[in-house]
Amino acid sequence: MDITAIVVAIIGSGILNTILNYFIATSEKKNKDNCNIQQALRLIMKDRLRFLCAEYIQQGWIYEDELEDIIVMHDLYHNDLHGNGFLDEVMERVKNLEIRVNGR
């Protein structure tokens, strides 16, 4: 093997290594950004659910379409965004409220 082939192989492997490192770093940054966005969404969803549950509990009743929406929101918060079980008890209280048919 001549010296030119060795030099080309060394340079080529260095370039390939640099390219691979760039793509790995970009992918890791994207994953971190997605994790931060997920944490922010989880906090926003938790705050909104707490607010809505408190409003409905204070009101003493809930429209059926609002109940469907809040159940979907809770499922997204709890299952997809990996929220804790803090809101489970409050959600049970909301589910036990008087359910009214919405006249809209």
Secondary structure, 3 states (H helix, E strand, C coil): CCHHHHHHHHHHHHHHHHHHHHHHHHHHHHHHHHHHHHHHHHHHHHHHHHHHHHHHHHHCEEEHHHHHHHHHHHHHHHHHCCCCCHHHHHHHHHHCCEEECCCC
